[in-house]
């Protein structure tokens, strides 16, 4: 018996050491993700730490009866299936589909946290209901609620980003969401306090949480979606952290706290960038258009002028400074590499080139940064919105590639617009504005952009990649 105790003690020490390594790699990996030059390495470092933690748990963790986990065929079978699916999905996904993949993966994380809480609650009810610790039960309920909201909300976000689910505003949605939230809180208190600690009450809480997750994401659309993705990501991290509490697992706790805190900070920053409040996100009114809003898409809103490829090339070749504003259209066309080629051709002609990045451009946080980093655009050339606006008045030509809502002056000028108050890239301060779009169709928020009809603006229609290729050819001939 003494030998067994010594062996268990030694294995536990190694297990805790592996968890410590995993926690440290998570922190280092997150730190390295703060710069594109080290981001890929940071991902690998964090992934290596996760692998160490997983293998240590499988082979060193001991259950209450001092035995190892066992069931290795099921465990490694699951790891193999999940690993193959995840690898193939990540390799095949297009950059335009990356936001919905992020939502899908985030939703599976929330589902895992929910299932952990379900398993633990069922275990307590079956074996030791009379010895139930209220603090332990509170953690189970919180993990279940937050994980369920994250899962349901992420699945709706995935469907909306993939174009499978349309934005739907339900009459009285705020009141319904408030009542659902109140019901979740009330039933949770009753369950934890011991007034109604039963399986039906627990599953009623999960049901209400799932409905809430669906309803608060359903009406959200337009440029608001990146904020929702960030918020749901923070939910998943918090739910995972509660799982770490349940299993007294430091690496799970550390990972969950890092994801939850990083997602929360990013959500707040993006809410500020959108001039929205977090309260409106939770109540489900975030991004909803006001009834009768003047910002609704309409035809015949004004007269626009087109510009030829030759004139565009001439303007840019003789400019001192060119600022490129990337948007979702650039991602759709997969034109980031051609855009980088345009940058190099212009710089060979002595033109200063930079990129203006709006915090919510694209469909997820950092979408444009990732896109341009893939094309080896220097991080120093990516200007945040405030820095880009400071340089706008000294810019000769602004080239907008598929961006709509983040350059829409209605955000500043039209109080009836759904995006009123959102900080934008103030491109009109530049000498010339050239907008590349496939057509005059409104952007993701579904509202017309008056910028397209203003005197400084010229439209350059066509697929972004094809247009940039022709522009590069014109410039090389000059």
C-alpha positions as CSV (number, residue, x, y, z in Angstrom):
1,X,0.0,0.0,0.0
2,X,2.9,2.3,0.8
3,X,4.4,1.6,-2.6
4,X,1.1,2.4,-4.3
5,X,0.8,5.7,-2.4
6,X,4.4,6.6,-3.4
7,X,3.7,5.8,-7.0
8,X,0.5,7.8,-7.0
9,X,2.3,10.8,-5.4
10,X,5.1,10.6,-8.0
11,X,2.6,10.5,-10.8
12,X,0.6,13.4,-9.4
13,X,3.8,15.5,-9.2
14,X,4.6,14.8,-12.8
15,X,1.0,15.5,-13.8
16,X,1.0,18.9,-12.0
17,X,4.3,19.7,-13.6
18,X,2.9,18.9,-17.0
19,X,-0.1,21.2,-16.2
20,X,2.3,23.9,-15.2
21,X,4.1,23.6,-18.5
22,X,0.8,23.7,-20.3
23,X,-0.3,26.9,-18.4
24,X,3.0,28.6,-19.2
25,X,2.8,27.8,-22.9
26,X,-0.7,29.2,-23.0
27,X,0.5,32.5,-21.6
28,X,3.6,32.6,-23.8
29,X,1.5,31.7,-26.9
30,X,-1.0,34.4,-26.2
31,X,1.8,36.9,-25.7
32,X,3.3,35.9,-29.1
33,X,-0.1,36.2,-30.8
34,X,0.1,40.0,-30.2
35,X,2.5,40.4,-33.2
36,X,2.0,38.9,-36.7
37,X,5.7,38.0,-36.9
38,X,5.5,35.7,-33.9
39,X,1.8,34.7,-34.1
40,X,2.3,31.4,-35.9
41,X,5.0,30.3,-33.5
42,X,2.8,31.3,-30.6
43,X,0.0,29.1,-31.9
44,X,2.5,26.2,-32.1
45,X,3.8,26.8,-28.6
46,X,0.3,26.9,-27.1
47,X,-0.7,23.8,-29.1
48,X,2.4,21.9,-27.8
49,X,1.4,22.8,-24.3
50,X,-2.1,21.5,-24.8
51,X,-0.8,18.3,-26.2
52,X,1.4,17.8,-23.1
53,X,-1.6,18.5,-20.9
54,X,-3.8,16.0,-22.8
55,X,-1.3,13.2,-22.8
56,X,-0.5,13.7,-19.1
57,X,-4.1,13.6,-18.2
58,X,-4.7,10.4,-20.2
59,X,-1.7,8.5,-18.8
60,X,-1.1,10.0,-15.3
61,X,-4.5,11.1,-14.0
62,X,-6.0,8.8,-11.4
63,X,-9.7,8.5,-10.6
64,X,-11.2,8.4,-7.1
65,X,-10.6,4.6,-6.8
66,X,-6.9,5.2,-7.6
67,X,-7.1,3.7,-11.1
68,X,-6.1,5.3,-14.4
69,X,-8.7,6.5,-16.9
70,X,-8.7,3.5,-19.1
71,X,-11.0,3.4,-22.2
72,X,-7.9,4.2,-24.3
73,X,-9.6,3.0,-27.5
74,X,-12.5,5.4,-27.1
75,X,-10.2,8.3,-26.0
76,X,-7.7,7.9,-28.9
77,X,-10.5,7.1,-31.3
78,X,-12.2,10.4,-30.4
79,X,-8.9,12.3,-30.7
80,X,-8.2,10.8,-34.1
81,X,-11.6,11.5,-35.5
82,X,-11.6,15.0,-34.2
83,X,-8.1,15.7,-35.2
84,X,-8.7,14.5,-38.8
85,X,-11.9,16.5,-39.1
86,X,-10.3,19.7,-37.6
87,X,-7.2,19.4,-39.8
88,X,-9.1,18.9,-43.0
89,X,-11.5,21.7,-42.2
90,X,-8.8,24.1,-41.4
91,X,-6.8,23.3,-44.5
92,X,-9.7,23.5,-46.9
93,X,-11.4,26.6,-45.5
94,X,-11.2,29.8,-47.6
95,X,-10.2,33.0,-46.0
96,X,-13.7,34.4,-46.7
97,X,-15.2,31.5,-44.7
98,X,-12.8,31.9,-41.7
99,X,-15.3,33.9,-39.6
100,X,-18.0,31.2,-39.7
101,X,-15.4,28.5,-38.9
102,X,-14.3,30.5,-35.9
103,X,-17.9,30.6,-34.8
104,X,-18.4,26.9,-35.4
105,X,-15.2,25.9,-33.4
106,X,-16.2,28.4,-30.6
107,X,-19.6,26.8,-30.4
108,X,-18.2,23.3,-30.0
109,X,-16.1,24.7,-27.1
110,X,-19.3,26.0,-25.5
111,X,-21.0,22.6,-26.1
112,X,-18.1,20.8,-24.4
113,X,-18.5,23.0,-21.3
114,X,-22.2,22.4,-21.3
115,X,-21.7,18.6,-21.5
116,X,-19.2,18.6,-18.7
117,X,-21.7,20.3,-16.4
118,X,-24.5,17.9,-17.5
119,X,-22.3,14.9,-16.7
120,X,-21.3,16.3,-13.3
121,X,-24.8,17.2,-12.3
122,X,-26.1,13.8,-13.3
123,X,-23.3,12.1,-11.4
124,X,-24.2,14.1,-8.2
125,X,-27.9,13.3,-8.5
126,X,-27.2,9.6,-9.0
127,X,-24.6,9.0,-6.3
128,X,-24.4,11.7,-3.6
129,X,-27.4,14.1,-3.8
130,X,-27.5,14.4,0.0
131,X,-23.8,15.4,0.1
132,X,-24.1,18.1,-2.5
133,X,-21.9,21.1,-1.9
134,X,-23.6,24.4,-2.9
135,X,-20.5,26.0,-4.2
136,X,-19.8,23.0,-6.4
137,X,-23.3,23.1,-7.7
138,X,-23.1,26.8,-8.4
139,X,-20.0,26.2,-10.6
140,X,-21.9,23.4,-12.4
141,X,-24.9,25.7,-13.1
142,X,-22.7,28.6,-14.3
143,X,-20.7,26.4,-16.6
144,X,-23.9,24.9,-18.0
145,X,-25.6,28.2,-18.6
146,X,-22.7,30.1,-20.1
147,X,-21.6,27.1,-22.2
148,X,-25.2,26.6,-23.5
149,X,-25.6,30.3,-24.4
150,X,-22.2,30.2,-26.2
151,X,-23.1,27.1,-28.1
152,X,-26.5,28.2,-29.2
153,X,-25.4,31.7,-30.0
154,X,-22.3,30.6,-31.9
155,X,-24.4,28.2,-34.1
156,X,-26.7,31.1,-35.0
157,X,-23.7,33.3,-35.8
158,X,-22.2,30.5,-37.9
159,X,-25.5,30.2,-39.9
160,X,-25.8,34.0,-40.4
161,X,-22.2,34.4,-41.5
162,X,-22.5,31.4,-43.9
163,X,-25.7,33.0,-45.3
164,X,-27.9,30.1,-44.1
165,X,-29.8,32.2,-41.6
166,X,-31.3,35.6,-42.2
167,X,-31.4,38.5,-39.7
168,X,-34.8,38.3,-37.9
169,X,-36.1,40.9,-35.5
170,X,-38.8,39.5,-33.2
171,X,-41.4,41.9,-31.8
172,X,-40.7,42.6,-28.2
173,X,-37.4,40.8,-28.4
174,X,-35.8,42.8,-25.6
175,X,-38.6,42.0,-23.2
176,X,-38.5,38.3,-24.1
177,X,-34.8,38.2,-23.6
178,X,-35.1,39.9,-20.3
179,X,-37.8,37.4,-19.1
180,X,-35.6,34.5,-20.3
181,X,-32.6,35.9,-18.4
182,X,-34.7,36.4,-15.3
183,X,-36.1,32.9,-15.6
184,X,-32.5,31.5,-15.9
185,X,-31.4,33.4,-12.8
186,X,-34.5,32.5,-10.8
187,X,-34.4,28.7,-11.6
188,X,-30.6,28.7,-10.9
189,X,-31.0,30.3,-7.5
190,X,-33.8,27.8,-6.7
191,X,-31.6,24.9,-7.8
192,X,-28.4,26.0,-6.0
193,X,-30.2,27.0,-2.8
194,X,-31.8,23.5,-2.6
195,X,-35.5,24.6,-3.2
196,X,-35.7,22.6,-6.5
197,X,-32.6,20.6,-7.0
198,X,-33.9,18.2,-9.6
199,X,-33.0,17.1,-13.1
200,X,-36.1,18.7,-14.7
201,X,-35.2,22.1,-13.2
202,X,-31.6,21.7,-14.4
203,X,-32.6,20.9,-18.0
204,X,-35.2,23.7,-17.9
205,X,-32.3,26.0,-17.2
206,X,-30.4,24.6,-20.1
207,X,-33.4,25.0,-22.4
208,X,-34.0,28.6,-21.4
209,X,-30.2,29.3,-21.9
210,X,-30.3,27.8,-25.4
211,X,-33.4,29.9,-26.4
212,X,-31.7,33.0,-25.0
213,X,-28.5,32.3,-26.9
214,X,-30.6,32.0,-30.1
215,X,-32.7,35.0,-29.6
216,X,-30.0,37.4,-28.6
217,X,-27.9,36.6,-31.7
218,X,-30.8,36.3,-34.2
219,X,-31.5,40.0,-34.8
220,X,-27.8,41.0,-35.0
221,X,-26.3,41.8,-38.4
222,X,-24.2,44.1,-40.4
223,X,-20.9,45.3,-39.1
224,X,-21.9,44.3,-35.6
225,X,-21.2,40.6,-36.1
226,X,-17.5,40.7,-35.2
227,X,-18.4,42.0,-31.7
228,X,-20.8,39.2,-31.2
229,X,-18.2,36.6,-32.2
230,X,-15.7,38.1,-29.7
231,X,-18.4,38.1,-26.9
232,X,-19.3,34.5,-27.5
233,X,-15.7,33.6,-27.6
234,X,-15.3,35.1,-24.1
235,X,-18.3,33.1,-22.9
236,X,-16.7,29.9,-24.0
237,X,-13.5,30.7,-22.2
238,X,-15.4,31.5,-19.0
239,X,-17.4,28.2,-19.3
240,X,-14.1,26.3,-19.8
241,X,-12.7,27.9,-16.7
242,X,-15.6,26.7,-14.6
243,X,-14.8,23.2,-16.0
244,X,-11.3,23.7,-14.6
245,X,-12.8,24.5,-11.2
246,X,-14.9,21.3,-11.3
247,X,-12.0,19.0,-12.0
248,X,-9.4,21.0,-10.0
249,X,-7.5,21.2,-13.3
250,X,-5.1,24.2,-13.4
251,X,-4.3,24.0,-17.1
252,X,-8.0,24.0,-18.0
253,X,-8.6,26.8,-15.6
254,X,-5.7,28.9,-17.0
255,X,-6.7,28.3,-20.6
256,X,-10.3,29.3,-19.8
257,X,-9.4,32.4,-17.9
258,X,-7.0,33.5,-20.7
259,X,-9.7,33.0,-23.4
260,X,-12.4,34.6,-21.3
261,X,-10.4,37.7,-20.3
262,X,-8.9,38.2,-23.8
263,X,-12.4,37.9,-25.4
264,X,-14.0,40.2,-22.9
265,X,-11.3,42.9,-23.4
266,X,-11.6,42.6,-27.1
267,X,-15.4,42.8,-26.9
268,X,-15.2,46.0,-24.9
269,X,-12.6,47.5,-27.3
270,X,-14.8,46.6,-30.3
271,X,-17.9,48.0,-28.6
272,X,-16.1,51.3,-28.2
273,X,-15.0,51.2,-31.8
274,X,-18.6,50.6,-32.8
275,X,-19.9,53.2,-30.3
276,X,-22.3,50.6,-28.9
277,X,-22.9,49.4,-25.3
278,X,-22.4,45.9,-24.0
279,X,-25.9,46.1,-22.5
280,X,-27.5,46.4,-25.9
281,X,-25.5,43.3,-27.0
282,X,-26.9,41.2,-24.1
283,X,-30.5,42.5,-24.7
284,X,-30.4,41.6,-28.3
285,X,-31.0,45.0,-29.8
286,X,-27.4,45.3,-31.0
287,X,-27.2,46.2,-34.7
288,X,-30.9,46.2,-35.2
289,X,-32.1,48.9,-37.6
290,X,-34.6,51.5,-36.3
291,X,-38.0,51.3,-37.8
292,X,-38.3,53.7,-40.7
293,X,-34.6,54.5,-40.6
294,X,-33.3,56.6,-43.4
295,X,-30.3,54.4,-43.6
296,X,-32.3,51.6,-45.2
297,X,-31.1,50.6,-48.6
298,X,-32.8,52.4,-51.5
299,X,-32.3,52.8,-55.2
300,X,-31.6,56.0,-57.0
301,X,-30.0,57.7,-54.0
302,X,-27.7,59.9,-56.2
303,X,-25.4,60.1,-59.2
304,X,-22.0,58.5,-59.1
305,X,-19.1,58.8,-61.4
306,X,-16.8,56.0,-62.7
307,X,-13.1,56.2,-63.3
308,X,-11.1,54.3,-65.9
309,X,-8.3,52.0,-65.1
310,X,-5.8,54.3,-66.8
311,X,-6.9,57.3,-64.9
312,X,-6.7,55.3,-61.6
313,X,-3.2,54.2,-62.4
314,X,-2.1,57.8,-63.3
315,X,-3.6,59.2,-60.1
316,X,-1.8,56.6,-58.0
317,X,1.5,56.7,-59.9
318,X,1.9,60.5,-59.4
319,X,0.7,60.5,-55.8
320,X,2.9,61.1,-52.8
321,X,0.9,58.9,-50.4
322,X,-1.7,56.2,-51.1
323,X,-3.9,54.7,-48.3
324,X,-5.5,51.3,-49.0
325,X,-8.7,50.5,-47.1
326,X,-9.3,46.7,-47.2
327,X,-12.8,45.2,-46.7
328,X,-14.7,42.0,-47.1
329,X,-14.7,42.4,-50.9
330,X,-10.9,41.9,-50.8
331,X,-11.3,38.7,-48.9
332,X,-14.1,37.4,-51.2
333,X,-11.9,38.0,-54.2
334,X,-8.8,36.5,-52.4
335,X,-6.9,39.5,-53.7
336,X,-4.6,40.1,-50.8
337,X,-1.5,38.9,-52.6
338,X,-2.3,41.1,-55.7
339,X,-2.9,44.0,-53.3
340,X,0.6,43.5,-51.8
341,X,2.0,43.4,-55.4
342,X,0.3,46.8,-56.0
343,X,1.9,48.1,-52.9
344,X,5.4,47.1,-54.1
345,X,4.9,48.5,-57.6
346,X,3.8,51.9,-56.1
347,X,6.7,52.0,-53.7
348,X,9.1,51.4,-56.6
349,X,7.7,54.6,-58.1
350,X,8.4,56.5,-54.9
351,X,4.8,56.4,-53.5
352,X,4.3,55.9,-49.8
353,X,1.7,53.2,-49.2
354,X,-0.1,52.2,-46.0
355,X,-3.3,50.4,-45.0
356,X,-6.2,51.8,-43.0
357,X,-7.7,49.1,-40.8
358,X,-11.1,49.5,-39.1
359,X,-11.5,47.4,-36.0
360,X,-14.6,45.7,-37.4
361,X,-13.7,45.5,-41.1
362,X,-14.6,42.0,-42.4
363,X,-16.6,39.5,-40.5
364,X,-14.5,38.8,-37.4
365,X,-12.1,40.6,-35.1
366,X,-8.7,41.1,-36.9
367,X,-10.1,39.7,-40.2
368,X,-8.2,42.2,-42.4
369,X,-5.0,41.9,-40.3
370,X,-5.0,38.1,-40.8
371,X,-5.7,38.5,-44.5
372,X,-2.9,40.9,-45.2
373,X,-0.4,39.1,-42.9
374,X,-1.1,36.0,-45.1
375,X,0.2,38.1,-48.1
376,X,3.4,39.1,-46.1
377,X,2.3,42.8,-45.8
378,X,4.5,44.4,-43.1
379,X,2.7,44.9,-39.8
380,X,4.1,48.4,-39.6
381,X,2.1,49.4,-42.6
382,X,-1.2,48.4,-41.0
383,X,-2.6,51.6,-39.4
384,X,-5.3,51.5,-36.8
385,X,-8.3,53.7,-37.4
386,X,-7.2,56.6,-35.3
387,X,-3.7,56.7,-37.0
388,X,-5.2,56.3,-40.4
389,X,-7.6,59.2,-39.8
390,X,-4.7,61.4,-38.6
391,X,-2.9,60.8,-41.9
392,X,-6.0,61.1,-44.1
393,X,-5.7,64.9,-44.9
394,X,-2.1,64.4,-46.2
395,X,-3.1,61.4,-48.4
396,X,-3.5,62.0,-52.1
397,X,-5.4,58.8,-53.0
398,X,-7.5,56.5,-50.9
399,X,-8.3,53.1,-52.5
400,X,-11.2,51.4,-50.9
401,X,-11.3,47.6,-51.7
402,X,-14.7,46.2,-50.9
403,X,-15.3,48.2,-47.7
404,X,-18.8,49.7,-47.2
405,X,-20.1,50.4,-43.7
406,X,-16.7,51.3,-42.1
407,X,-16.4,54.3,-44.5
408,X,-20.0,55.3,-44.6
409,X,-20.5,59.0,-43.6
410,X,-24.0,58.3,-42.4
411,X,-22.3,57.1,-39.2
412,X,-21.5,60.7,-38.5
413,X,-24.1,62.7,-40.4
414,X,-27.4,60.7,-40.2
415,X,-29.0,60.3,-36.8
416,X,-31.6,58.0,-38.3
417,X,-29.0,55.5,-39.6
418,X,-28.6,52.2,-37.8
419,X,-24.8,52.8,-37.7
420,X,-25.0,56.4,-36.5
421,X,-22.3,57.0,-33.9
422,X,-20.0,54.3,-35.1
423,X,-16.4,55.7,-35.6
424,X,-15.4,55.3,-39.3
425,X,-12.4,55.8,-41.5
426,X,-12.8,59.5,-42.6
427,X,-11.7,59.0,-46.2
428,X,-13.3,62.2,-47.4
429,X,-10.4,64.1,-45.9
430,X,-8.2,62.7,-48.6
431,X,-7.6,64.4,-52.0
432,X,-9.2,61.6,-54.1
433,X,-11.3,58.6,-53.1
434,X,-11.5,55.6,-55.4
435,X,-14.0,52.8,-54.4
436,X,-13.7,49.3,-55.9
437,X,-16.9,47.3,-55.7
438,X,-18.6,44.7,-57.9
439,X,-21.8,46.8,-58.0
440,X,-23.7,49.5,-56.2
441,X,-25.3,46.9,-53.9
442,X,-25.3,47.9,-50.2
443,X,-22.8,46.4,-47.8
444,X,-23.4,43.8,-45.0
445,X,-25.3,46.2,-42.9
446,X,-27.8,46.6,-45.8
447,X,-27.7,50.5,-45.9
448,X,-26.8,52.8,-48.8
449,X,-23.4,54.6,-48.7
450,X,-23.7,58.3,-49.5
451,X,-19.9,58.4,-49.9
452,X,-20.3,56.8,-53.4
453,X,-22.2,59.9,-54.6
454,X,-19.9,62.6,-53.3
455,X,-17.7,64.8,-55.5
456,X,-14.3,63.4,-54.4
457,X,-15.4,59.8,-54.9
458,X,-14.9,57.8,-58.1
459,X,-16.2,54.2,-58.6
460,X,-14.0,51.5,-60.1
461,X,-16.3,48.5,-60.7
462,X,-15.2,44.9,-60.9
463,X,-13.8,41.9,-59.0
464,X,-11.1,43.2,-56.6
465,X,-8.5,40.7,-57.8
466,X,-9.0,41.3,-61.5
467,X,-9.1,45.1,-61.0
468,X,-5.9,45.0,-59.0
469,X,-4.1,42.9,-61.5
470,X,-5.1,45.3,-64.3
471,X,-4.0,48.2,-62.2
472,X,-0.6,46.6,-61.5
473,X,-0.2,46.0,-65.3
474,X,-1.0,49.7,-66.1
475,X,1.4,51.0,-63.5
476,X,4.2,48.8,-64.7
477,X,3.8,50.2,-68.2
478,X,4.2,53.8,-67.0
